[in-house]
Every structure is written in C-alpha cells, then in structure tokens.
Amino acid sequence: MKASEVPRAVAAGMSTASALGLRADDAVVIHDSNRIAVRLQPCDVLARVAYVAHQAGAKFEVEVARRLAQTDSPVAELEPRVEPRVYVRGSFAVTLWKYYEPVLHCLSRIFLCPSPLLFFPWLPIPLLQGCKCTDALWRDSLSHGILQTQGRG
C-alpha cells in the first residue's frame, strides 16, 4: 500500500470496528504490503485493510476461513463479535479477525528456519530478541551474512 494511504487505511479499520461496537482507540500496523494488517486496541482485533479494488480477494479469504472453521481446521478465526464479512469504508475493504499474539519460537521450530525473518521479513527485530530457541540461530544468521539489520528494528 502506498505510504501516503496508510493513515487513511488505518482510520478505515478503526472506524469500521468502532461502528460495529468494538472499542478501537489505538492502532499498530503490523504488516504493510498490497494491504495492511492493523492491530486494534483495546478491542484486540486484527483489521486487514485493502483497497476496495481488492474486495473480491477479501471476500474469498472470509469465505475460505468460514468453511475451514466449519470443519474444525486450524485456521485464524474471523472476529466472532461482528458479522463475518467484508466491510467497505470509503475506498477501502476491511475484514476483522481475531488477534493472535506472535509465537515466533514455535514458527521457527515448525519451519526449521534459521530465522523467522526469512519467512516473515516484516517482523521487527526487537520481537525476536530474547527468544531462547532462535537467539543462537539469529546470531549464526548474522555472522554468515544471511540477514542484515540495516533499516530494521
């Protein structure tokens, strides 16, 4: 998403949640690509916000999540306090999801990855510091030039 559009997209996510009765006083962008993922507080919701032109993709994600939930598949849940659908706010399409705390140490074990940053490059380095199972691998990745810390953290 264009940097100049991010504040408007965040506002769209916050106002959508608020209009649905979820208190959204603060927002933190945790991912930014062709759409953004925003953690809303204190309602503890993840808002995925895309340009309205990507509304079909958002509808598809919601439908897939609904169907997988019906089969008890392990999938991120849509926010249960609101209707599971795409909300249009101005020029943005917003979907609301249950927020899950990051579990980087588990991800690095699952993927047998030398660093979660190889799979999740948008994660800020401070989230990785102090993670017992990745600290040694992190140092090894840095010493071998696999990861660079410039402009991160």
DSSP file (Angstrom, degrees, kcal/mol; ACC not computed):
  #  RESIDUE AA STRUCTURE BP1 BP2  ACC     N-H-->O    O-->H-N    N-H-->O    O-->H-N    TCO  KAPPA ALPHA  PHI   PSI    X-CA   Y-CA   Z-CA
    1    1 A M              0   0    0      0, 0.0    34,-0.1     0, 0.0     5,-0.1   0.000 360.0 360.0 360.0 143.2    0.0    0.0    0.0
    2    2 A K    >>  -     0   0    0      1,-0.1     3,-1.8    32,-0.1     4,-0.9  -0.382 360.0-128.5 -61.6 135.8    1.2    3.5   -0.7
    3    3 A A  G >4 S+     0   0    0      1,-0.3     3,-0.6     2,-0.2    -1,-0.1   0.851 109.3  57.9 -54.9 -36.6    2.8    5.1    2.4
    4    4 A S  G 34 S+     0   0    0      1,-0.2     4,-0.3     2,-0.1    -1,-0.3   0.721 106.4  49.5 -68.4 -19.6    0.6    8.1    1.9
    5    5 A E  G <> S+     0   0    0     -3,-1.8     4,-2.4     1,-0.1    -1,-0.2   0.628  87.2  86.0 -92.0 -16.5   -2.6    5.9    2.0
    6    6 A V  H <X S+     0   0    0     -4,-0.9     4,-2.9    -3,-0.6     5,-0.2   0.899  86.5  51.5 -58.0 -46.5   -1.7    4.0    5.2
    7    7 A P  H  > S+     0   0    0      0, 0.0     4,-2.3     0, 0.0    -1,-0.2   0.907 112.6  46.9 -58.7 -39.3   -3.1    6.6    7.7
    8    8 A R  H  > S+     0   0    0     -4,-0.3     4,-2.0    -3,-0.2    -2,-0.2   0.893 112.5  50.0 -66.6 -38.9   -6.4    6.6    5.8
    9    9 A A  H  X S+     0   0    0     -4,-2.4     4,-2.1     2,-0.2    -1,-0.2   0.904 110.5  49.4 -66.3 -41.4   -6.4    2.8    5.7
   10   10 A V  H  X S+     0   0    0     -4,-2.9     4,-2.7     1,-0.2    -2,-0.2   0.931 110.6  50.7 -61.3 -45.3   -5.7    2.7    9.5
   11   11 A A  H  X S+     0   0    0     -4,-2.3     4,-2.8    -5,-0.2     5,-0.2   0.873 108.0  53.3 -60.4 -37.7   -8.6    5.1   10.1
   12   12 A A  H  X S+     0   0    0     -4,-2.0     4,-2.0     2,-0.2    -1,-0.2   0.911 110.4  46.9 -64.0 -42.3  -10.9    3.0    7.9
   13   13 A G  H  X S+     0   0    0     -4,-2.1     4,-2.2     2,-0.2    -2,-0.2   0.929 114.9  46.1 -64.0 -45.5  -10.1   -0.1   10.0
   14   14 A M  H  X S+     0   0    0     -4,-2.7     4,-2.5     1,-0.2    -2,-0.2   0.917 113.9  47.1 -65.0 -44.1  -10.6    1.8   13.3
   15   15 A S  H  X S+     0   0    0     -4,-2.8     4,-2.4     2,-0.2    -1,-0.2   0.849 110.3  53.6 -69.9 -32.3  -13.8    3.4   12.2
   16   16 A T  H  X S+     0   0    0     -4,-2.0     4,-1.1    -5,-0.2    -1,-0.2   0.953 111.7  44.8 -63.8 -48.6  -15.2    0.1   10.9
   17   17 A A  H ><>S+     0   0    0     -4,-2.2     5,-2.6     1,-0.2     3,-0.7   0.928 114.2  49.6 -60.5 -45.6  -14.5   -1.6   14.3
   18   18 A S  H ><5S+     0   0    0     -4,-2.5     3,-1.9     1,-0.2    -1,-0.2   0.902 106.6  54.9 -61.5 -42.2  -15.9    1.4   16.2
   19   19 A A  H 3<5S+     0   0    0     -4,-2.4    -1,-0.2     1,-0.3    -2,-0.2   0.754 107.0  52.8 -63.3 -23.2  -19.1    1.5   14.1
   20   20 A L  T <<5S-     0   0    0     -4,-1.1    -1,-0.3    -3,-0.7    -2,-0.2   0.283 127.2 -98.0 -96.1   9.6  -19.6   -2.2   15.0
   21   21 A G  T < 5S+     0   0    0     -3,-1.9     2,-0.5     1,-0.3    -3,-0.2   0.589  82.6 130.0  88.4  10.6  -19.3   -1.6   18.7
   22   22 A L      < -     0   0    0     -5,-2.6     2,-0.6    -6,-0.2    -1,-0.3  -0.865  60.5-124.2 -99.1 128.3  -15.7   -2.6   19.1
   23   23 A R        +     0   0    0     -2,-0.5    20,-1.6    -3,-0.1     2,-0.4  -0.594  34.2 173.6 -76.3 118.6  -13.6    0.0   21.0
   24   24 A A  E     +A   42   0A   0     -2,-0.6    -6,-0.1    18,-0.2     3,-0.1  -0.786  17.5 147.2-129.2  86.4  -10.6    1.0   18.8
   25   25 A D  E     +     0   0A   0     16,-1.7     2,-0.3    -2,-0.4    -1,-0.1   0.675  69.5  31.0 -91.4 -20.8   -8.7    3.8   20.5
   26   26 A D  E     -A   41   0A   0     15,-2.2    15,-2.6    -3,-0.1     2,-0.4  -0.969  62.8-166.7-140.6 151.2   -5.2    2.8   19.2
   27   27 A A  E     -A   40   0A   0     -2,-0.3     2,-0.4    13,-0.2    13,-0.2  -1.000   4.3-167.9-142.8 140.0   -3.9    1.0   16.1
   28   28 A V  E     -A   39   0A   0     11,-2.0    11,-2.9    -2,-0.4     2,-0.5  -0.989  21.9-135.2-128.1 122.2   -0.5   -0.5   15.3
   29   29 A V  E     +A   38   0A   0     -2,-0.4     9,-0.2     9,-0.2     3,-0.1  -0.652  27.2 173.2 -75.2 121.2    0.3   -1.5   11.7
   30   30 A I  E     +     0   0A   0      7,-2.9     2,-0.3    -2,-0.5     8,-0.2   0.525  66.4  20.6-108.1  -8.6    1.9   -4.9   11.9
   31   31 A H  E     -A   37   0A   0      6,-1.3     6,-2.4    92,-0.0     2,-0.4  -0.949  59.4-175.2-157.8 140.1    2.2   -5.7    8.2
   32   32 A D  E     +A   36   0A   0     -2,-0.3     4,-0.2     4,-0.2     2,-0.1  -0.932  33.6 112.0-141.7 113.5    2.1   -3.5    5.1
   33   33 A S  S    S-     0   0    0      2,-2.4     3,-0.0    -2,-0.4    -2,-0.0  -0.222  95.7 -26.9-140.8-121.8    2.2   -4.8    1.5
   34   34 A N  S    S+     0   0    0     -2,-0.1    17,-0.6   -33,-0.1     2,-0.3   0.623 142.5  18.8 -77.1 -10.1   -0.7   -4.5   -1.0
   35   35 A R  E    S- B   0  50A   0     15,-0.2    -2,-2.4   -34,-0.1     2,-0.3  -0.935  85.7-123.5-144.4 164.6   -2.9   -4.4    2.1
   36   36 A I  E     -AB  32  49A   0     13,-2.8    13,-2.7    -2,-0.3     2,-0.5  -0.846   5.0-147.2-114.7 153.6   -2.2   -3.7    5.7
   37   37 A A  E     -AB  31  48A   0     -6,-2.4    -7,-2.9    -2,-0.3    -6,-1.3  -0.983  22.8-172.1-114.3 126.2   -2.8   -5.7    8.9
   38   38 A V  E     -AB  29  47A   0      9,-2.8     9,-3.2    -2,-0.5     2,-0.6  -0.973  19.5-142.5-126.8 126.4   -3.6   -3.5   11.9
   39   39 A R  E     -AB  28  46A   0    -11,-2.9   -11,-2.0    -2,-0.5     2,-0.4  -0.789  22.1-154.6 -86.4 123.3   -3.9   -4.5   15.5
   40   40 A L  E  >> -AB  27  45A   0      5,-3.4     5,-1.4    -2,-0.6     4,-1.0  -0.835  17.7-122.2-102.0 134.9   -6.7   -2.5   17.1
   41   41 A Q  E  45S+A   26   0A   0    -15,-2.6   -15,-2.2    -2,-0.4   -16,-1.7  -0.936  76.3   8.6-126.1 149.6   -6.7   -1.9   20.8
   42   42 A P  E  45S+A   24   0A   0      0, 0.0    -1,-0.2     0, 0.0   -18,-0.2  -0.979 125.4  56.9 -88.0   5.0   -8.3   -2.3   23.3
   43   43 A C  T  45S-     0   0    0    -20,-1.6    -2,-0.2     2,-0.1   -19,-0.1   0.684  96.4-137.8 -70.5 -14.4  -10.7   -4.5   21.4
   44   44 A D  T  <5 +     0   0    0     -4,-1.0    55,-1.0     1,-0.2     2,-0.3   0.957  49.2 145.9  57.4  57.6   -7.7   -6.7   20.4
   45   45 A V  E   < -BC  40  98A   0     -5,-1.4    -5,-3.4    53,-0.2     2,-0.6  -0.919  47.6-134.7-123.1 147.3   -8.8   -7.2   16.8
   46   46 A L  E     -BC  39  97A   0     51,-2.8    51,-2.8    -2,-0.3     2,-0.5  -0.923  21.3-162.3-101.5 118.0   -6.7   -7.6   13.7
   47   47 A A  E     -BC  38  96A   0     -9,-3.2    -9,-2.8    -2,-0.6     2,-0.6  -0.887   4.4-158.0-100.7 126.2   -8.1   -5.5   10.8
   48   48 A R  E     -BC  37  95A   0     47,-2.7    47,-2.2    -2,-0.5     2,-0.5  -0.924  15.7-170.1-101.4 122.1   -7.0   -6.4    7.3
   49   49 A V  E     +BC  36  94A   0    -13,-2.7   -13,-2.8    -2,-0.6     2,-0.3  -0.957  11.8 163.8-122.5 125.3   -7.4   -3.3    5.1
   50   50 A A  E     -BC  35  93A   0     43,-2.5    43,-3.1    -2,-0.5   -15,-0.2  -0.851  47.2 -82.6-129.8 165.1   -7.1   -3.4    1.3
   51   51 A Y  E >   - C   0  92A   0    -17,-0.6     3,-2.7    -2,-0.3    41,-0.3  -0.433  45.1-114.7 -63.3 146.7   -8.1   -1.1   -1.5
   52   52 A V  G >  S+     0   0    0     39,-2.4     3,-1.8     1,-0.3     4,-0.2   0.756 115.0  71.4 -58.4 -23.9  -11.7   -1.6   -2.4
   53   53 A A  G 3  S+     0   0    0     38,-0.3     3,-0.3     1,-0.3    -1,-0.3   0.735  96.5  52.5 -62.5 -21.1  -10.5   -2.9   -5.8
   54   54 A H  G <> S+     0   0    0     -3,-2.7     4,-1.7     1,-0.2     3,-0.4   0.161  74.6 113.5 -98.6  17.2   -9.2   -6.0   -3.9
   55   55 A Q  H <> S+     0   0    0     -3,-1.8     4,-2.6     1,-0.2     5,-0.2   0.848  70.2  58.1 -58.7 -37.6  -12.6   -6.6   -2.3
   56   56 A A  H  > S+     0   0    0     -3,-0.3     4,-2.2     1,-0.2    -1,-0.2   0.902 106.1  49.4 -61.8 -40.6  -13.1   -9.9   -4.2
   57   57 A G  H  > S+     0   0    0     -3,-0.4     4,-2.1     2,-0.2    -1,-0.2   0.889 110.8  50.0 -65.0 -38.8   -9.9  -11.3   -2.7
   58   58 A A  H  X S+     0   0    0     -4,-1.7     4,-2.2     2,-0.2    -2,-0.2   0.901 109.6  50.7 -65.7 -41.3  -11.0  -10.2    0.8
   59   59 A K  H  X S+     0   0    0     -4,-2.6     4,-2.5     1,-0.2    -2,-0.2   0.902 109.3  51.8 -61.7 -41.0  -14.4  -11.9    0.2
   60   60 A F  H  X S+     0   0    0     -4,-2.2     4,-2.7     2,-0.2    -2,-0.2   0.920 108.6  50.4 -61.8 -44.6  -12.6  -15.1   -0.8
   61   61 A E  H  X S+     0   0    0     -4,-2.1     4,-2.5     1,-0.2    -2,-0.2   0.912 111.2  48.8 -59.8 -43.9  -10.5  -15.0    2.3
   62   62 A V  H  X S+     0   0    0     -4,-2.2     4,-2.4     2,-0.2    -1,-0.2   0.926 112.4  47.9 -62.9 -45.1  -13.6  -14.6    4.5
   63   63 A E  H  X S+     0   0    0     -4,-2.5     4,-2.5     2,-0.2    -2,-0.2   0.913 112.3  48.7 -64.5 -42.6  -15.4  -17.5    2.7
   64   64 A V  H  X S+     0   0    0     -4,-2.7     4,-2.8     2,-0.2     5,-0.2   0.930 112.0  49.3 -62.2 -45.4  -12.3  -19.8    3.0
   65   65 A A  H  X S+     0   0    0     -4,-2.5     4,-2.2    -5,-0.2    -2,-0.2   0.901 111.4  49.9 -61.6 -41.1  -11.9  -19.0    6.7
   66   66 A R  H  X S+     0   0    0     -4,-2.4     4,-1.5     2,-0.2    -1,-0.2   0.929 113.1  45.6 -63.1 -45.7  -15.6  -19.7    7.3
   67   67 A R  H  X S+     0   0    0     -4,-2.5     4,-0.7     1,-0.2    -2,-0.2   0.908 113.0  49.2 -66.8 -41.5  -15.6  -23.0    5.5
   68   68 A L  H ><>S+     0   0    0     -4,-2.8     5,-2.3     1,-0.2     3,-0.8   0.887 108.4  54.3 -65.7 -37.3  -12.4  -24.2    7.2
   69   69 A A  H ><5S+     0   0    0     -4,-2.2     3,-1.5     1,-0.2    -1,-0.2   0.850 101.8  59.1 -63.8 -33.6  -13.8  -23.2   10.6
   70   70 A Q  H 3<5S+     0   0    0     -4,-1.5    -1,-0.2     1,-0.3    -2,-0.2   0.737 106.4  47.8 -67.1 -22.0  -16.8  -25.4    9.9
   71   71 A T  T <<5S-     0   0    0     -3,-0.8    -1,-0.3    -4,-0.7    -2,-0.2   0.246 116.3-114.1-100.8  12.3  -14.5  -28.4    9.5
   72   72 A D  T < 5 +     0   0    0     -3,-1.5    -3,-0.2     1,-0.2    -2,-0.1   0.793  60.0 162.0  58.4  30.7  -12.6  -27.6   12.7
   73   73 A S      < -     0   0    0     -5,-2.3     2,-1.1    -6,-0.1    -1,-0.2  -0.502  52.0-101.9 -75.4 148.8   -9.5  -26.9   10.7
   74   74 A P        +     0   0    0      0, 0.0     2,-0.3     0, 0.0    -1,-0.1  -0.611  69.4 139.7 -74.6 103.8   -6.8  -24.9   12.5
   75   75 A V        -     0   0    0     -2,-1.1     2,-0.1   -10,-0.1    -3,-0.0  -0.986  61.3 -91.3-144.8 149.4   -7.3  -21.5   11.0
   76   76 A A        -     0   0    0     -2,-0.3     2,-0.2     1,-0.1    -7,-0.1  -0.422  51.8-123.9 -60.8 136.1   -7.3  -17.9   12.2
   77   77 A E        -     0   0    0     -2,-0.1    21,-2.7    21,-0.1     2,-0.2  -0.562  10.8-119.0 -87.3 145.9  -10.8  -17.0   13.2
   78   78 A L  B     -D   97   0A   0     19,-0.3    19,-0.3    -2,-0.2    -1,-0.1  -0.501  55.4 -80.1 -69.3 152.2  -12.8  -14.2   11.9
   79   79 A E    >   -     0   0    0     17,-2.2     3,-1.2   -33,-0.2    -1,-0.1  -0.401  42.6-153.9 -60.4 118.7  -13.7  -11.8   14.7
   80   80 A P  T 3  S+     0   0    0      0, 0.0    -1,-0.2     0, 0.0    -2,-0.0   0.636  84.5  68.0 -74.6 -12.7  -16.7  -13.5   16.5
   81   81 A R  T 3  S+     0   0    0      2,-0.1     2,-0.3     0, 0.0    -2,-0.1   0.533 103.7  44.1 -84.9  -4.4  -18.2  -10.3   17.9
   82   82 A V  S <  S-     0   0    0     -3,-1.2   -61,-0.0    14,-0.1   -65,-0.0  -0.895 101.3 -80.9-134.0 164.5  -19.2   -9.0   14.4
   83   83 A E        -     0   0    0     -2,-0.3     2,-1.3     1,-0.1    -4,-0.1  -0.451  49.2-117.9 -63.4 131.9  -20.7  -10.4   11.3
   84   84 A P  S    S+     0   0    0      0, 0.0     2,-0.3     0, 0.0    -1,-0.1  -0.579  72.4  97.4 -78.2  95.1  -18.1  -12.2    9.2
   85   85 A R  S    S-     0   0    0     -2,-1.3     2,-0.5    11,-0.1    11,-0.4  -0.935  78.5 -76.9-160.6 178.9  -17.9  -10.3    6.0
   86   86 A V        -     0   0    0     -2,-0.3     2,-0.5     9,-0.1     9,-0.2  -0.799  40.1-155.8 -91.0 130.0  -16.1   -7.6    4.1
   87   87 A Y  E     -E   94   0A   0      7,-3.2     7,-3.5    -2,-0.5     2,-0.6  -0.912   5.9-145.5-106.5 131.8  -16.9   -4.0    5.2
   88   88 A V  E     +E   93   0A   0     -2,-0.5     2,-0.4     5,-0.2     5,-0.2  -0.869  20.1 175.3-100.9 125.5  -16.4   -1.2    2.8
   89   89 A R  E >   -E   92   0A   0      3,-2.7     3,-1.5    -2,-0.6     2,-0.3  -0.918  62.7 -54.8-131.2 104.0  -15.3    2.1    4.3
   90   90 A G  T 3  S-     0   0    0     -2,-0.4     0, 0.0     1,-0.2     0, 0.0  -0.484 122.6 -15.3  64.0-124.8  -14.6    4.8    1.7
   91   91 A S  T 3  S+     0   0    0     -2,-0.3   -39,-2.4    -3,-0.1     2,-0.3   0.136 123.0  88.1 -96.8  20.3  -12.1    3.4   -0.8
   92   92 A F  E <   -CE  51  89A   0     -3,-1.5    -3,-2.7   -41,-0.3     2,-0.5  -0.913  63.1-145.6-125.1 148.1  -11.1    0.5    1.5
   93   93 A A  E     -CE  50  88A   0    -43,-3.1   -43,-2.5    -2,-0.3     2,-0.4  -0.948  25.2-165.3-107.1 127.3  -12.3   -3.0    2.1
   94   94 A V  E     -CE  49  87A   0     -7,-3.5    -7,-3.2    -2,-0.5     2,-0.4  -0.944  12.7-176.1-121.6 132.1  -11.9   -4.1    5.7
   95   95 A T  E     -C   48   0A   0    -47,-2.2   -47,-2.7    -2,-0.4     2,-0.5  -0.964  17.6-142.3-121.7 146.3  -12.1   -7.6    7.3
   96   96 A L  E     +C   47   0A   0    -11,-0.4   -17,-2.2    -2,-0.4     2,-0.3  -0.925  22.0 177.9-116.3 131.4  -11.9   -8.2   11.1
   97   97 A W  E     -CD  46  78A   0    -51,-2.8   -51,-2.8    -2,-0.5   -19,-0.3  -0.866  38.0 -94.3-129.1 156.1  -10.1  -11.1   12.6
   98   98 A K  E     -C   45   0A   0    -21,-2.7     2,-0.4    -2,-0.3   -53,-0.2  -0.536  46.7-124.8 -66.3 135.6   -9.3  -12.5   16.0
   99   99 A Y        -     0   0    0    -55,-1.0     2,-0.4    -2,-0.2    -1,-0.1  -0.712  24.6-165.2 -88.4 134.9   -5.9  -11.2   17.0
  100  100 A Y        -     0   0    0     -2,-0.4     3,-0.1   -55,-0.0   -24,-0.0  -0.970  23.3-118.2-118.4 133.4   -3.3  -13.8   18.0
  101  101 A E        -     0   0    0     -2,-0.4     2,-0.1     1,-0.1     0, 0.0  -0.403  43.1 -97.8 -63.2 143.6    0.0  -13.0   19.8
  102  102 A P        -     0   0    0      0, 0.0     2,-0.2     0, 0.0     3,-0.1  -0.368  31.8-167.8 -64.2 142.8    3.0  -13.9   17.8
  103  103 A V     >  +     0   0    0      1,-0.1     4,-1.9    -3,-0.1     3,-0.4  -0.604  19.4 162.4-128.3  69.8    4.7  -17.2   18.6
  104  104 A L  H  > S+     0   0    0      1,-0.2     4,-2.7     2,-0.2     5,-0.2   0.848  70.3  57.8 -62.6 -37.9    8.0  -16.9   16.7
  105  105 A H  H  > S+     0   0    0      1,-0.2     4,-1.4     2,-0.2    -1,-0.2   0.890 108.7  47.0 -63.9 -36.0    9.8  -19.6   18.6
  106  106 A C  H  > S+     0   0    0     -3,-0.4     4,-2.6     2,-0.2    -1,-0.2   0.908 111.2  51.7 -69.0 -40.5    7.1  -22.1   17.6
  107  107 A L  H  X S+     0   0    0     -4,-1.9     4,-2.6     1,-0.2     6,-0.2   0.901 107.1  52.4 -62.7 -40.5    7.2  -20.9   13.9
  108  108 A S  H  X>S+     0   0    0     -4,-2.7     5,-1.4     1,-0.2     4,-0.7   0.863 112.1  46.5 -66.9 -32.6   11.0  -21.3   13.7
  109  109 A R  H  <5S+     0   0    0     -4,-1.4     3,-0.3    -5,-0.2    -2,-0.2   0.918 112.2  50.1 -71.1 -43.2   10.7  -24.9   15.0
  110  110 A I  H  <5S+     0   0    0     -4,-2.6    -2,-0.2     1,-0.2    -3,-0.2   0.931 120.4  34.3 -60.7 -46.4    7.9  -25.7   12.6
  111  111 A F  H  <5S-     0   0    0     -4,-2.6    -1,-0.2    -5,-0.2    -2,-0.2   0.521  98.2-134.2 -87.9  -5.6    9.7  -24.4    9.6
  112  112 A L  T  <5 +     0   0    0     -4,-0.7    -3,-0.2    -3,-0.3    -4,-0.1   0.920  50.0 164.3  49.2  46.0   13.1  -25.4   10.8
  113  113 A C      < -     0   0    0     -5,-1.4    -1,-0.2    -6,-0.2    -2,-0.1  -0.743  49.7-134.2 -98.5 138.3   14.1  -22.0    9.7
  114  114 A P  S    S+     0   0    0      0, 0.0    27,-0.3     0, 0.0    -1,-0.1   0.734  95.0   3.2 -64.6 -19.4   17.4  -20.3   10.7
  115  115 A S    >   -     0   0    0      1,-0.1     3,-1.8    -7,-0.1     4,-0.5  -0.907  64.6-130.8-162.4 136.9   15.4  -17.2   11.5
  116  116 A P  G >> S+     0   0    0      0, 0.0     4,-2.8     0, 0.0     3,-1.0   0.761 103.8  74.0 -58.3 -22.6   11.7  -16.4   11.4
  117  117 A L  G 34 S+     0   0    0      1,-0.3     6,-0.1     2,-0.2     8,-0.0   0.761  83.9  65.1 -64.7 -22.6   12.7  -13.3    9.4
  118  118 A L  G <4 S+     0   0    0     -3,-1.8    -1,-0.3     1,-0.2     0, 0.0   0.856 117.4  26.1 -67.5 -31.9   13.4  -15.4    6.3
  119  119 A F  T <4 S+     0   0    0     -3,-1.0    -2,-0.2    -4,-0.5    -1,-0.2   0.723 134.4  35.4 -97.7 -26.5    9.7  -16.3    6.2
  120  120 A F    ><  +     0   0    0     -4,-2.8     3,-1.9    -5,-0.1    -1,-0.2  -0.592  64.3 164.7-127.8  68.6    8.3  -13.2    7.9
  121  121 A P  T 3  S+     0   0    0      0, 0.0    -1,-0.1     0, 0.0    -4,-0.1   0.639  70.1  67.4 -66.4 -13.7   10.6  -10.3    6.8
  122  122 A W  T 3  S+     0   0    0     -3,-0.1    -5,-0.1     2,-0.1    -2,-0.0   0.611  75.5 106.4 -81.1 -10.6    8.1   -7.6    8.0
  123  123 A L  S <  S-     0   0    0     -3,-1.9     2,-0.2    -7,-0.1    30,-0.1  -0.489  76.9-118.1 -71.8 133.4    8.6   -8.6   11.7
  124  124 A P    >   -     0   0    0      0, 0.0     3,-1.6     0, 0.0     4,-0.5  -0.473  19.5-122.2 -71.1 141.9   10.6   -6.0   13.6
  125  125 A I  G >> S+     0   0    0      1,-0.3     3,-2.1     2,-0.2     4,-1.1   0.837 105.8  67.9 -54.1 -39.4   13.9   -7.4   15.0
  126  126 A P  G 34 S+     0   0    0      0, 0.0    -1,-0.3     0, 0.0     3,-0.2   0.807  91.5  63.1 -56.0 -27.2   13.0   -6.5   18.7
  127  127 A L  G <4 S+     0   0    0     -3,-1.6    -2,-0.2     1,-0.2   -23,-0.1   0.797 104.6  47.7 -64.3 -26.2   10.3   -9.2   18.6
  128  128 A L  T X4 S+     0   0    0     -3,-2.1     3,-1.8    -4,-0.5    -1,-0.2   0.724  86.9 102.5 -87.3 -22.2   13.0  -11.8   18.0
  129  129 A Q  T 3< S+     0   0    0     -4,-1.1     3,-0.1     1,-0.3     6,-0.0  -0.411  87.3  19.0 -67.9 133.9   15.3  -10.6   20.8
  130  130 A G  T 3  S+     0   0    0      1,-0.3     2,-0.9    -2,-0.1    -1,-0.3   0.420  82.1 136.5  88.4  -0.6   15.1  -12.8   23.9
  131  131 A C    X>  -     0   0    0     -3,-1.8     4,-1.9     1,-0.2     3,-1.3  -0.724  45.7-153.0 -80.9 108.6   13.5  -15.8   22.1
  132  132 A K  H 3> S+     0   0    0     -2,-0.9     4,-0.6     1,-0.3    -1,-0.2   0.831  87.8  48.0 -56.3 -40.6   15.6  -18.7   23.5
  133  133 A C  H 34 S+     0   0    0      1,-0.2    -1,-0.3     2,-0.1     4,-0.3   0.660 119.8  37.1 -81.1 -13.4   15.2  -21.1   20.6
  134  134 A T  H <> S+     0   0    0     -3,-1.3     4,-3.3    -6,-0.2     5,-0.2   0.576  91.9  86.6-110.8 -11.0   16.1  -18.5   17.9
  135  135 A D  H  X S+     0   0    0     -4,-1.9     4,-2.4     1,-0.2     5,-0.2   0.932  95.8  41.1 -55.2 -50.4   18.8  -16.5   19.7
  136  136 A A  H  X S+     0   0    0     -4,-0.6     4,-2.3     1,-0.2    -1,-0.2   0.914 117.9  47.4 -65.7 -42.0   21.7  -18.8   18.7
  137  137 A L  H  > S+     0   0    0     -4,-0.3     4,-2.5     2,-0.2    -1,-0.2   0.870 110.4  53.8 -66.0 -35.8   20.3  -19.2   15.2
  138  138 A W  H  X S+     0   0    0     -4,-3.3     4,-2.3     2,-0.2    -2,-0.2   0.942 109.5  46.4 -62.4 -49.0   19.9  -15.5   14.9
  139  139 A R  H  X S+     0   0    0     -4,-2.4     4,-2.6     1,-0.2    -2,-0.2   0.904 113.0  50.8 -60.4 -40.9   23.5  -14.8   15.8
  140  140 A D  H  X S+     0   0    0     -4,-2.3     4,-1.6     1,-0.2     6,-0.2   0.905 108.8  51.1 -63.9 -41.5   24.6  -17.5   13.4
  141  141 A S  H  <>S+     0   0    0     -4,-2.5     5,-2.3   -27,-0.3     6,-0.9   0.902 112.6  46.4 -62.7 -41.1   22.5  -16.0   10.6
  142  142 A L  H ><5S+     0   0    0     -4,-2.3     3,-1.4     1,-0.2    -2,-0.2   0.914 110.3  52.1 -66.8 -42.4   24.0  -12.6   11.2
  143  143 A S  H 3<5S+     0   0    0     -4,-2.6    -1,-0.2     1,-0.3    -2,-0.2   0.781 111.2  48.0 -68.4 -24.9   27.6  -13.9   11.3
  144  144 A H  T 3<5S-     0   0    0     -4,-1.6    -1,-0.3    -5,-0.2    -2,-0.2   0.353 114.5-115.3 -95.2   5.3   27.1  -15.7    8.0
  145  145 A G  T < 5S+     0   0    0     -3,-1.4    -3,-0.2     2,-0.2    -2,-0.1   0.669  78.5 127.6  74.1  15.4   25.6  -12.6    6.3
  146  146 A I  S   <S+     0   0    0     -5,-2.3     2,-0.4    -6,-0.2    -4,-0.2   0.894  73.4  33.7 -70.4 -39.2   22.2  -14.3    5.8
  147  147 A L        -     0   0    0     -6,-0.9     2,-0.4    -9,-0.2    -2,-0.2  -0.898  69.5-154.7-119.4 146.7   20.4  -11.4    7.5
  148  148 A Q        -     0   0    0     -2,-0.4    -6,-0.0     2,-0.1    -7,-0.0  -0.926   5.7-159.4-115.6 144.4   21.1   -7.7    7.5
  149  149 A T    >   +     0   0    0     -2,-0.4     3,-1.9    -7,-0.1     2,-0.1   0.457  50.0 124.3-102.2  -1.5   20.0   -5.4   10.3
  150  150 A Q  T 3  S+     0   0    0      1,-0.3     3,-0.1     3,-0.0    -2,-0.1  -0.371  84.5   4.8 -61.9 131.6   20.2   -2.1    8.4
  151  151 A G  T 3  S+     0   0    0      1,-0.3     2,-0.3    -2,-0.1    -1,-0.3   0.601 111.9 104.1  74.8  10.4   17.0   -0.2    8.4
  152  152 A R    <         0   0    0     -3,-1.9    -1,-0.3     1,-0.1    -3,-0.0  -0.797 360.0 360.0-119.8 162.9   15.3   -2.7   10.8
  153  153 A G              0   0    0     -2,-0.3    -1,-0.1    -3,-0.1    -3,-0.0   0.452 360.0 360.0  93.1 360.0   14.3   -2.8   14.4
